[in-house]
């Protein structure tokens, strides 16, 4: 079983849209692998903040469903 930290944020894009991002980063392992990542482009900052929470939640569910564990969730919006 691998422990993960989920880190998420909202980034403003150059075209006036916003991107919600959630990353699941392996925590406390000798050989680090790349993060699991979910992204969604949104029309408004408010919708991106909602999407950020949804993406982090879905990613946490997926990690737990495969037998790994989420030890922390860090929302940055």
Secondary structure, DSSP 4 states (H G I P E B T S, - for coil): --EEEEEEEEEE-TTS-EEEEEEEEEES-SS--PPEEEEEEESSHHHHHHHHHHHHHHHHHHHHHTT-EEEEEEE--
